[in-house]
Amino acid sequence: MADAIKFKISSTVAAYVRPGVSVEQKFAGLETASLLEPFDRVTLLFCLMKDVDAGVKGAAGRLFASLPEDVIRLYAGSSEAHPSLLDAIAKVHHARPAVVAMLLANKNLSAPAGEFLRGMAEAALASRMPDVDRGRGIESLSDESMDEPPDVPAEEFTEEFTEEFTEESAEESAEESAEESAEIDEDDGQFLSKYKIAMVMGISEKIKMALSGDKEWRSILIKDSNKLVSGSVIKNPRITDGEILTILKVGVQNDEIIRLICANKEWTKNYLIRKALIDCPKTPLANSLRYLATLNEKDIAGYAKSKNISSVLSTQAKRLILAKKR
């Protein structure tokens, strides 16, 4: 790999990522990304995946994960591709053999990413071998209850959260959540080893691990395409408020996950989790409206002006602000 490769962006991409660009402009860039040239499209999404705004970051991540294979291959095969972006493609699109082939042939791919892709290929090959013991160690895990939490009655919720939250309490909650949600290092050898194991596990094995595994296992299995697996992560008794907040901010693809979070009274007591649920487009409108009424005046005012949420929510936020002024 070359010693130093400059990360170059075109003026088209720069218009959406340079300092001072508003969140609205960034979302506009995401909406028009599919109209850009492949190289600019991939670069724009990668840059916005690093954005400080959770909404922009999550939306960019989802679009990056759904990029068409022909677009990914064009970038992966380019001699001007940047190693960091190639690494991101390797993490997200490693299940596409044609993309993997292009990545491994690119001299700009980092050594760790190359080892990861080759390891994934070996694991996939091993999973097709009849003599591989894929269940070793899984049987010893204890079974956890699969019962779903009960729904929270609207009147009970209202009684519990009618008190007004101050900005200071919200900031304290933010600090606590930040401490709890320390990011998992996905480049760590132990994480990659668990990721490889997950690739060859059966559904029942994944569910058991989701229910009892540690933070690394939870961060891997929450992304599983099977709803029973990802939903079981939410039922893990060791999962923290910080992890729930991270799941919501990254972007939830599974409606069942949102339902389980909304049904858990302990989590919905957390100010930042309620706020993240309002931001999440998959949260049922009735729940979002209830959570909106429990926010402080500053945050409600922000939602009244926001264009990134449902018009019903922004209208209700305006009504709440007017009611407080009377």
N, C-alpha and C positions, 0 to 999 in steps of 0.2 A: 504494500500500500504506500502511496506517496506520503512524504513526511508532512507536508502541509498543503491543504487544499482549501482555498477560500470559498466561503459560502456566498455564492452570488445569487442575487434576486433581481428580477426585471423591474422596470418602473411600474408595470401593472400590479405586481405583487406588493411592491413598496407602498403603493397607494392605500393598502389595507393594513399594513403592519408597522409602518413607521411611527415613532413617538408622537403622541397627540391625537391619533386617530380615535374617534369615538366608538363606543360599543356598537352603536347602531350601524356605523360604517363597516365594522368588522362582520356583523351579521349579514350586511348587504353583500360583502365579499363572499361569504359562505354560500349565499343564495345563487350567486352568479359563477361560482367555481366551476361548475360543469360546462360552462361555455368557454373556459380558458383553454389555451394550449396545454397538452399533457404535462410538460415540464413545469409550467407555471401553476397548474392545478395542484400537482403534488406538493410543490414548494409552499404554496399559500396555506394549504391545510396543515402541513408540518409546522409552519411558523405559528399559526393560530392555535395549534395543540399545546403550545407553550405559553399561551396568553394568561394574564393574571386573572381575567374574568372567568369564573367557573362555567358560566353559560356558554361563552364563546369556546372555551377549551373543550367542554363536553361535546358540543355540536361538531366541532372540527374533528374530534376523535372518531365520532360515529361516521362522518363522511369519509374520513381516511380509511376506516375499516371496510367501507362499502365501495371503494374505488374499483372500477372495472379492471379486469386482468390485463387488457391490452395497454391501458394507461400505466399501470404499475410496471409492466415489462419494458416499456419504452424508457422509463426513468432508470430502472434497475440495470439496463444494458448500456447506459450512457457512461462514457469515460469522464464526463464532467459531474457525475453524481457525487454528492458529498457523503462521506462516511457516516455521519450522524443520521442522515436521512435514510441511508441504506440499512442502518441498524434498526431504525423504526419500522421499515418495511419488513425486515426479517422477523421482528417480534410479532407484527400484526398479520402478515400474509404468508407465514411459514407453511401453511397447509396447501399452498398452490405449487405443485411440482414445477411448472414452467417458470414461475417467478423465482423459485429457489435455484433453479439451474442458471438463470440469468445473474442472480446475486453472487453465486459461487464463482462465476466466470469473471466477475468484475473485480479488478485489482484494487479498487478503492474500498472494498468491504473490509471492515475491521476483523482482526484475528478472532476476538471473542464471538462475534456474530457468525463467522464462518464455522467455528467449533460448535456453536449452538445449532446451526442448521444441519450440520453433519450428524450431530447427536440425535436430532429429531428424526432424521432419515433412518438412522440405525434403529431407533425405538419403533418406528413405524414398521420396519422390516421384521423386527423381533415379534411384534404383535401378530404377525401373520404366520409365525412358526408354531406348530401344534404342541411342541414340548416346552413352551415357555410357561413358567408358573406365575401367572399374573395375579394370583390372589394371596400371595405370601404375606402374612402379617395382617391381612385385612380381617380375617375371621376373629382375631382376638379383640377387636374393637367392640365396645359395648353398644347395644342398640339404644337409641333415644326415642322418646315418644314422638309420633308423627302428628299428634293432635294439633289442630290449628288454634291460635288464640281467638277468643270470642270477640265479636264486634263491639265497639264502644258506643253506647247509646249517646245520641246528640245532647240530651239534657245533662247527662253525667259529665260530659266533656265541658259543657258550658259552665257548670258549677265550679269545675276544677281550674279553669283558666280565665275566669272573668277579671282577675286582678291584672292591673296594668304593669307591663314590664318596662323598667328604665333602660336607658342606653348603657348604663354602667353594668347592669346585670347581664345584658346581651354580650358586652365586651368580655366579661369574666367567663361566660359560657364559651365564647370563642377561643379564649386562651386555653381553657380546659380541653376543648375538643382538639385543638392544635397539638397539645401534648399527647393525647390518646391516639391520634391518627398519623403517627410517624410512618412515613412511606416505606413500603417493602422495596428492597433493592433487587430488581428483577434481573440484574446482571450477576448476582451472587450465585456461586456454584451450587449451593444447597437448594436455592429456589429453582434453578434450572433442572436439578436432579428430580425434584418433586414434580415439576412440570412434565418431564418425560414420563414419570410413573403414571401421572394422571392420564396421559395420552393412551395408555394401554389398559386402563382399569375399566371394568364393567360398570353399568349404571348403579347396581346395588352397592358395589364397593365404593363408588363415588359418593353415594348418599350417606353411607356410614361415616366416611371421612369428612364429609361436609358437616355432619352433626357433631363430630367430636374432635376434628383436627385443629391445629394451631392457626395462628394468624396467616402464615404463608399459604397453608392449604385453603383457608377461607378466601384469600385474595385470588387464588387460582380457580377454585370451583364456583365462585360467584359469577364468573364469566362463562360458565358452561352453557351450551345451547339447550340442554334438557332442563325444563322448568322444575322438575322434581329435585334435581341436583342443586341448582342455584337457589331454589326456595328453601332447601334444607340448611343452607349456610345461614340464613336468617334465623333459623330455629336453634342454632348452636348456642348453648348457654354461656359460652366464653366470649361471644362477640360483643364489642364495645360500642358506645355511642359514637366515638370517633370513626370507627369503621363504617357505621351506618351513614354517617355524614359524608364520608368519602364515596361510598357507593352511590348516594344520591347525586353528588356533585359530578362524578364521572359520567353518569348517564345510565339510567336503568332501562333495559330492554324487555324485562319480564314484568308483566302486570301483577303477577302473583306476589312478587317481592314488595311492590308498593302496597298491596293490600295487607300483607303481613306487618309491614312497618306501621301503617295507619292504625292497625288493630292493637298495637302494643302501647299501652298507656304510659309505661316508663319512658319509652323513646319519645313519644309526643309531648312529654313534659319538657323536653330539651328545646329551648328557644330556636337554636340554629337548625335543628332537624325539622321543626315545623316550617321554618322559613325555606329550607331546601325542598320540602315537599310542595310548597306553593310554587317554587321555581320549576319543579318537575312537571312536564306536560302530561305525564301518565297518571298523575294523582287525580282521583275522582273530583269533579268540581265541587261537590257538596263538602268534601273534606277540606279542600283548599279554602273555601269560603269560611268555614269554621276556624281554621288556623289563622286566617287573615285578621279576624276580629281580636286575636290575642296579641298582636304585635304592637310595638311602641309606635307613637305618632310619626316619628321620623321614617321608619320603614314603610308604614302604610302610605305616607306621602310619596315615597319612592315608587311604590307599586301603582299609585294613582297616575303617575307620569310614564310608567313603563310601557313599551311597545312589544316586550318580549314575553308577555303573559296573555292569557285569555282576556278578551274585551269585557267579559262578564266580571272577571276579577278586578280589572282596573276601574270599572264603573263602580263596583262595590267599595273599593278603596276610596274613591272620591266621596261617596256617600258617608263613609265612616269619618272622613276628615271634616266634612260639613257638620256632621252631628256633634263632633267634639268642640266645634267653634261656637255652637249655639249656647 
